[in-house]
């Protein structure tokens, strides 16, 4: 519990930890002492002056505890090193000339991690690897059941990457992991009910947080809002249905109008906002209309406090910020529509790495003492004080 609080909130004083856990001061002191002896946290004198009474030391997360994150996409595999508190220490994007197979993605990731190994062994204790995949992923076994844009079916990527690296590995849907990251560290902080949607080269993914917990469904596949029905006369989707959200709301069309073959969200937004052509405005309005239909349905069904838009969906909203709000007010039910607020994702390009790492931190946070048994990690370092 204490490790999770320090991880999620950063530096906390002993007094704050006592209040948040509801435990007595003596118990909290004993638990902190155990975490210090394991090298998982360290204490410093409290900041500030003029404190009354006995000062309460500040408890910091150890900078040596970290997780590896992997995110395969249709044009690249990104590997990251993420510390506690969601701090991205390193990120390497390995671009591919074609869509990587599951084996190719694993080979790329394991090769990059092997190149980092001397640094990892010297300076970090790795809790494991989290893999964020754009598709249907069973969290229990780390098997990608179907990642349509990658062309993967029934690929045991977690086991493959674990065998290739020696680190414990878990895999899950990328949007679900991002939703959890935004809930903990980003735009959804302190909100219990959140809908996250990301738009990118691999389509539209979503994650739903209900009462502070990720909505998983029977097999972990819940949240596929990219396949929400939005248009009767729509195109046929790769899923076999017609009129899905991600067939009508597409990054590729926006890149085409912006005169870009590829590029990050900032490049796309700048190109679209500076163009100011009738064709661009018409397409932005069209896509926002279909996005609004999907969000109307989601708001009525889930009654979220916050909708977080990421990727090119955040760009669409930024180009016409009043549009989606107006559609929800006019089309969704009064109660849910009046409660929800739309935000852009706050964690930027690091979001996927933070979300994947959070998956790798799960077992460590549940049992911090277990980190010593993780393959490829070092013994606990001497605790830091000061």
N, C-alpha and C positions, 0 to 999 in steps of 0.2 A: 504493500500500500504506500509506504513512504517513498519508495523508489519511483513509483508511478507519479506521485504528486510532484516530486522534484523534476522528473522528466517532462511532465506536461506543463508545469508552471515556471520552471527555471529556479532561480535562487529563492529559497524560502527560509525564514527564520525558524528556530525550534518552536517559538511561541505560535507561529502560524501553522506549523505542522501539528502541534498539539490541538489547536482549535479545529483544524480541518479533519483530523482523524477522530476526534472525540476521546482520544486516549489520555491517560494522565501523564504529567511531565516526566515522571520517573520511567514509565514504559517507553515513551518516545525517546528519552535519552539513551536507554538501553538498546533500542532498535537502531538508532543512529550510530551508536558505537559499533554495532555488528556490521553495519554497512561500510563504515570507515575501515574496519579491519579487513573487509573484503576488497577494499580499494574502489568502491562504487560511488562514494560521495566523499567530500571533504568539507571541513568547516573553516570559517574565517571570523574574525571579530566583526561585529555588526557595523554597517556603514552609518555615517551621520554622527552628530554630536548632541550633547545636552539630553541624553536619555536618562530617564528616572528609574532608579532601582537597578537590579542585577541585569546586565545586558544579555540578550538572547543571541547566541551565535547564528550566523547565516550558514545554511547548508547548500552546497553546490554539487551539481552532478560531475562525475569524473570525466575529463576530456578524453580519457583513454578508451571509454566504452563506445563502441560504434557498430553499425550494421552496414552491410552491403545491399545495394538496390540495383535491380536490373529491369529495364523496360524495353522490350522488343517492339518495333514499329515496322511499317511497310518499307521504310527507306533507311532505317538505322537501328542500332542497338545501343542504348545508353546505360552506362554503368556508373553508379555513384557510391560515395562513402559518406555516411550520415551519422553524426554524433547524437547524443541525447539532446533533448529540447528541439529536435528537428533541425539541427544545424548541419547544412550540407558542407562537408569538408572538401570534397572533390567530385567532379562530374566529367565523364569522358563520353562523348558521342561518337560512335563508330558508324560512319555512313556506309550503306551497302548499295551496290549497283542494281540490285533487284530485291524483291521481297525475300527475306531469309526464311529458310525452313526452320523447324524447331531445332533440329540438330545443328544447323549453321548458327542460329542465335546462341545456343548453349556454347558452342565452340568459341564464338567471338567473346562472349562474356567470360568464359573460363580463361581464355588467353589474356584478356585485359587484367583479370584478377591475379593471374600468375605473375604478370609484370609488376603488380603492386605489392606482391607478397612480402618482399623484404621490408618495405615500409610498414605494412600491416603488422608483421611479426615484431618489429622493433618498437612500435609506438602505440599499438591498439590491441584491444581485446574484442574480437568480433563475435557478436551474438548470433550471427547467421546471415542468410541472404533472403531478401524479399523480392519476389518477381511480380511485376504488374503487367498483366497481359490484356490486350483489347479483345475480349471474347468471353465465352462462357467457361468459367474455371471452377472446378470443385475444390473448395478450400481444404477439405478433409484430406485429400490425397494429392493435391497439386497437379491434377490432370486437366489439361485444356480440352474440354469436350468439343468445342467448336469456336475457332477464331476466324470468321469468314474472310476478313480483309487480309489476314496472313495466310489463309489456306490451310490452317492446322486443324486436325481432327484427332481426338483421343491421344494427345501427346503428353506423356508423363514428365513434363519439363522440370518439375521440382526434383524428382528423383534423378533425372539426367544431370542437372546442374550440381546437385549435391555430390554425386559420384565423380563428377569432373573436377570439383574444387576441394572436396573434403569438408566443406561447411554444411551445416544444417540449412536446408532451403525450403521455403514455402512459396506458393503461388496463389494469386487471386486476381479477380477482375480489376483492371486499372482504375475505372471510374469509382468503384466501391471504395478502393483504397484512398483515392483522392478525396472522396466525401468525408471519410474519417479524418484525414489530415486537415481539411478545412474546418471540421468541427473542433478539433483539438487546438490547432495552432493558427487558423486563418479567419476568414470572414464569418464563419459560423461559431466562433468561440462563444461559449456560455449560452448557446441555443440548443434546445433539446430536439427540435424537429426541423429537419433541413432536407432540401433536395439539391443535389449537385448534378449539373450537366456539363459535359465537356464535348467540344466539337473539334475534330482534327482530321488528318489524312485518313485515319481508320474509321471514320464515321462519327456517330454520336453515342456516347456512353453516359450512364447515369448511376448515381448511388443515392439511396434514400435512408435518412436517419430518422427513426421514430422513437421518441422518448429517450433519446441519448444513445440508442443502439442501432447498428446497421441492420436494415431489413434484408435478410438473406434469402428467405423462401426455403422450400423443401431441400434443395440441393445447392443453395448459394447463388442461384441465377437471378434473383429478384432485381428489379431496377432497370430493365431494358427499355427505357423510355424512348430510345432511338427508333424503336419499332412500334411506337404509338401510331394508331391510324389517324391521319390528318387530312387525307384528300381522297374523295371517291374516285375521281378519274386520274389517280396518280400512277406513277411508273411502277413496274414490278421490281421489288427489292430482292437482294441476294438471298433473303430469308424465305422467299417464295410468295410472300404476301404483296399486296399493292397498296400504294399510298402511305408508306411508312414515313415517319418524320425525317429520317436521314436520307431518303431519296429526294425529298423536297427542299431540305435545308442542307446545303452542301458547300464545303470549303472550296472545292475544285472550281465551281462556277465563279465564286468571288475572286479567286486567284486569276482566272481567265480575264475577267473584267478589269482587274488591277494591272494586268500585263505582267504578272509574275508566274514563273514556272513552279516556284516553291518559295519558302520564306517563313520567318516566324510571325507571330501575331502582330508584333509592333510594325513590321514592314507592311503587312497587309492593311492594317488600320491606317497607316500614314498614306498609303497609295489610294485607298478608297476615299478617305476624307479629303484628300487634296484634289482628286479627280472631279468631284462634283458634277458628273454628267447625268443626264436624264436616265440613261440605261442603268447606271450604277444605283441611282436612287430608287428606280423601279424594282430592281432585283433585291435590294436591301429590304424594301417594304414588303415584297412578296415573301421573302424568307422569314421576316419577322412575323408576318401574319400566320404562317404555319407553325412557327415556334410558339406563338401565342395560343394557338389551339391546343397544342400539346401541354403547355403549362396550365391552361385553364382546367383541363382534365385532371392534371396532377394536383393542382391546388384543391379542387373539389373532393378528390379522393383522399389525399393525405393531410390536408390542413397544416401545411408547414408554416413555420415562423419566418424562414429564410429560404430563398432560392439563390444558389450560387452558380454563376455562369462562367465557364472557362473556355480557353481556346478561341476559335473564331466566333463562338456564340457570345462571348464577352465583347468581341469586336462589334458584332451586330447591335448589341444593346448600347454600346458606347456611341455608335453612329446616330442612334435615335433613342435616347434614354427615356423619353416619355411614352414611347410607343407600347412597350410591353405592359407597363403599369396601367396605361389607359385601357388596353385590351382586357386585362384581368379585372379591373374595376367594372367594366361594362359587360363582361361575359361570364365571369365566375360568380359563384354564389356570394351574396353580400358578406356573410360572416367570414369565411376563409379569405376572400379577396381583400377585406379590410385589414386583416392581420399580417399578411405576408409582405416581406420586403425583398427586393431583388438587388443583389450585390454581385460585383465582379470578384472572381477568385483572388485572394490576397497573397497567395504564396508564389505566384508567377511561375517561371520556368522550372523552379525547384519542386513544384507540387508533387509530381509523379515520383520523384526520388524520396521525398519525405513520406508519402503514403506507402510505398513499397518497404521502406525501412521500418515503418511502424509495424508491419506484418512480421518482420524479422525480430523486432523487440518484444513481441507478445509473450513468448515463453520466458524470456529473461525477466520481464516485469512481474510475471506470475511467480517466479522462483529465482530471485537474483543470485542466490548462492550456486545455482546450477551453471553459471557461466564458465566456471573452471573446467567443466566436463565437455564443453563444446569443442569439436575437432578443430585443430589449427589455432587455438588460442593460447595465450601465455598465462602463467600463474598470476594471481592478483598482485598488483604492484604495491609498494609501500604507500600508505595513505598520505595525503597532503594536508598540511596544517598551516595555520598562519592567521 
